[in-house]
Amino acid sequence: MIKEVFIIHGTGQEEFSSFKQRLFKIASHYKENQSTSEVRLVITETNPPVISIIPFQRIKMAVLSVYYPENIDVPIASEMEGLAGHYFVEEALVLSYEKTWADADKTPGTCLLTLFRKKKTIDYQTFIDRWHYGHSPLSLKIHPLWHYNRNVVKEELAGSQTWYDGLVEEHVKKKSDLLNPFKFFGNPLIIIPRMVTVYRDVKSFIDYGSIESYLTQEYILKSTTNKYAPH
């Protein structure tokens, strides 16, 4: 399975509603293409809370994921204004929900979308090892995750303005599971040690100052089965 990812920003004074409408139109271009097997959209729909333990970015942005059964040439949708990144990625579903809702309906819960780059002082293999075999299990242990979609960026494609090494979508069943620190990290007796552990772990392999976190919602526009199964 080939996975292509587009990172798209809102433009000018674009409202959340018009941004969403524009992104759904772009996604429909790929949904209607017979060569695609799945199309997913993760998008900011509202501003994040002013005060939050997670340093959310306050810009409109979306990640459009398009899946193909094989490596084929599909033209880029014409209305790709605000394109910031265009990549081939290697996806791993570390934890997977069971899809029981219809295509184009909003995925239940909410999603923490994180984009990041490798720490400059470590080599690439160390970055991958610490991410995959250290941080991923730690996230599953500490946070109340329902779905964990991990993507290693493998190749930059036409139209990219910037580079990321990784892209992660962490889903929770309820927004409060993410925004309430005592739900996301644990009760008052363990929250501080857990936060310190996560902070130290992240800083061991990620360029901490360049992390981008977004409060998003997911829409699966096209799927192959009723259940969202690992690739």
Legacy VTK file of the C-alpha trace (Angstrom):
# vtk DataFile Version 3.0
C-alpha trace
ASCII
DATASET POLYDATA
POINTS 231 float
0.000 0.000 0.000
1.329 3.433 -1.006
0.453 6.413 1.176
0.744 9.987 -0.066
0.347 12.921 2.342
-0.439 16.599 1.709
-0.010 19.247 4.428
-2.197 22.241 3.611
-2.481 25.560 5.479
-5.330 28.011 5.576
-4.772 31.180 3.563
-5.290 34.861 4.376
-8.514 35.570 6.260
-10.028 32.181 5.391
-12.615 31.129 7.983
-12.670 27.632 9.462
-15.870 26.838 7.570
-14.491 27.913 4.183
-11.184 26.156 4.881
-13.045 22.926 5.606
-15.195 23.342 2.496
-12.090 23.879 0.355
-10.341 20.824 1.803
-13.372 18.606 1.287
-13.420 19.697 -2.349
-9.754 18.758 -2.725
-10.343 15.427 -0.969
-13.263 14.689 -3.295
-10.868 14.915 -6.247
-9.028 11.891 -4.853
-12.104 10.122 -3.523
-13.614 10.020 -7.001
-10.419 8.752 -8.609
-10.756 5.017 -9.274
-7.059 4.457 -8.542
-7.291 5.450 -4.866
-8.246 2.933 -2.190
-8.618 5.222 0.835
-8.811 8.970 1.454
-8.617 10.542 4.930
-8.606 14.136 6.139
-7.401 15.429 9.503
-8.268 19.120 9.893
-8.469 21.973 12.400
-12.118 23.002 12.795
-11.863 25.486 15.685
-9.223 27.407 17.576
-7.606 25.396 20.379
-8.062 26.472 24.021
-6.171 29.615 25.004
-4.770 27.806 28.042
-3.619 24.227 27.536
-0.900 21.921 28.768
-0.294 21.056 25.094
1.232 23.962 23.107
-1.212 23.886 20.203
-0.484 25.826 17.033
-3.146 28.434 16.298
-3.280 28.247 12.512
-5.650 26.490 10.154
-4.094 23.370 8.727
-4.992 19.948 7.416
-3.327 16.673 6.501
-4.840 14.871 3.522
-3.831 11.212 3.279
-4.361 9.314 0.025
-3.778 5.567 -0.292
-3.052 3.611 -3.459
-2.780 -0.164 -3.946
0.382 0.390 -5.984
2.750 3.162 -7.023
0.891 5.052 -9.767
0.923 8.597 -11.076
-2.167 10.518 -9.952
-2.281 14.244 -10.816
-2.279 16.697 -7.904
-5.652 18.354 -7.328
-5.739 21.772 -8.979
-6.974 23.765 -5.942
-4.005 23.080 -3.663
-3.559 26.636 -2.384
-1.636 26.703 0.897
0.295 23.497 0.185
3.164 23.278 2.683
4.245 19.655 2.371
3.797 16.753 -0.045
5.355 13.382 0.810
5.356 9.648 0.548
5.215 8.199 4.071
5.530 4.795 5.704
2.522 4.251 7.958
2.250 2.041 11.024
-0.978 1.667 12.989
0.428 1.128 16.460
-3.102 1.078 17.869
-6.199 0.863 15.677
-9.860 1.654 16.307
-12.722 -0.312 14.768
-14.464 1.819 12.165
-18.224 1.535 12.706
-19.306 4.861 11.174
-20.073 5.761 7.567
-17.562 7.266 5.176
-17.548 11.106 5.303
-18.940 11.151 8.860
-16.714 12.714 11.482
-14.598 10.173 13.335
-15.729 10.046 16.983
-13.546 11.778 19.556
-10.713 14.097 18.640
-7.166 13.877 17.302
-3.818 15.302 18.408
-1.802 15.825 15.223
1.939 16.287 15.720
4.597 17.119 13.108
8.270 17.013 14.021
11.899 16.708 12.927
14.826 14.610 14.077
17.047 15.926 16.837
20.116 17.318 15.104
22.674 15.736 17.437
21.635 12.099 16.846
21.828 9.920 13.755
18.745 8.849 11.833
18.658 5.242 13.041
18.857 6.371 16.662
15.952 8.733 15.967
13.838 5.878 14.557
14.756 3.465 17.367
13.919 5.932 20.131
10.685 6.943 18.427
9.410 3.471 17.557
10.699 1.362 20.442
10.807 3.950 23.226
8.320 6.751 22.717
5.477 4.831 21.048
5.173 2.255 23.880
5.459 5.079 26.421
2.591 6.982 24.786
0.375 3.900 24.857
1.225 3.329 28.526
0.540 6.897 29.702
-2.129 8.413 27.459
-5.755 7.206 26.989
-5.297 6.617 23.252
-7.879 4.953 21.044
-5.957 5.051 17.762
-2.278 5.755 17.060
-1.241 6.391 13.453
2.548 6.780 13.079
4.108 8.007 9.822
7.772 8.151 8.834
8.332 10.639 6.018
10.279 8.829 3.297
10.288 11.102 0.255
9.553 14.751 -0.499
7.393 15.314 -3.577
6.596 18.290 -5.793
5.130 21.343 -4.100
6.713 20.884 -0.672
7.779 24.026 1.162
9.190 22.367 4.266
10.415 19.014 5.586
9.271 16.887 8.507
10.703 13.544 9.582
7.580 12.346 11.339
3.837 12.813 11.509
1.694 11.254 14.245
-2.076 11.177 14.743
-3.136 10.263 18.284
-6.879 9.797 18.729
-8.862 9.819 21.968
-12.520 8.929 22.427
-13.484 12.242 24.040
-11.999 15.735 23.688
-11.655 15.941 27.474
-9.320 12.924 27.355
-6.883 15.169 25.513
-7.549 18.615 26.981
-7.873 17.598 30.641
-4.279 17.007 31.846
-5.464 14.676 34.616
-7.025 12.448 31.962
-4.223 12.735 29.410
-1.363 12.217 31.893
-3.001 10.756 35.003
-4.215 11.622 38.488
-2.553 14.253 40.738
-0.264 11.696 42.370
1.406 10.673 39.097
0.864 13.536 36.658
4.094 15.451 37.338
6.448 12.419 37.110
4.688 11.317 33.936
4.953 14.756 32.349
8.666 14.906 33.166
9.181 11.414 31.728
7.416 12.306 28.467
9.294 15.615 28.180
12.689 13.972 28.640
11.814 11.183 26.248
10.646 13.557 23.502
13.746 15.736 23.868
15.978 12.666 23.440
15.068 12.198 19.753
13.022 15.189 18.473
14.112 18.733 17.640
11.935 20.052 20.459
11.708 23.661 19.327
10.246 22.715 15.939
7.398 20.475 17.160
3.982 21.448 15.788
0.857 20.210 17.599
-2.702 20.714 16.331
-6.171 20.034 17.732
-7.962 18.308 14.861
-10.864 16.165 13.729
-10.678 13.257 11.290
-12.901 12.404 8.336
-12.532 9.171 6.397
-13.860 10.097 2.965
-13.192 6.756 1.305
-12.481 3.366 2.850
-12.158 -0.179 1.608
-14.090 -1.869 4.414
-16.377 -0.978 7.296
-13.464 -1.539 9.633
-10.323 0.571 9.520
-7.720 -2.191 9.426
-3.886 -1.903 9.532
-2.072 -1.792 6.179
LINES 1 232
231 0 1 2 3 4 5 6 7 8 9 10 11 12 13 14 15 16 17 18 19 20 21 22 23 24 25 26 27 28 29 30 31 32 33 34 35 36 37 38 39 40 41 42 43 44 45 46 47 48 49 50 51 52 53 54 55 56 57 58 59 60 61 62 63 64 65 66 67 68 69 70 71 72 73 74 75 76 77 78 79 80 81 82 83 84 85 86 87 88 89 90 91 92 93 94 95 96 97 98 99 100 101 102 103 104 105 106 107 108 109 110 111 112 113 114 115 116 117 118 119 120 121 122 123 124 125 126 127 128 129 130 131 132 133 134 135 136 137 138 139 140 141 142 143 144 145 146 147 148 149 150 151 152 153 154 155 156 157 158 159 160 161 162 163 164 165 166 167 168 169 170 171 172 173 174 175 176 177 178 179 180 181 182 183 184 185 186 187 188 189 190 191 192 193 194 195 196 197 198 199 200 201 202 203 204 205 206 207 208 209 210 211 212 213 214 215 216 217 218 219 220 221 222 223 224 225 226 227 228 229 230
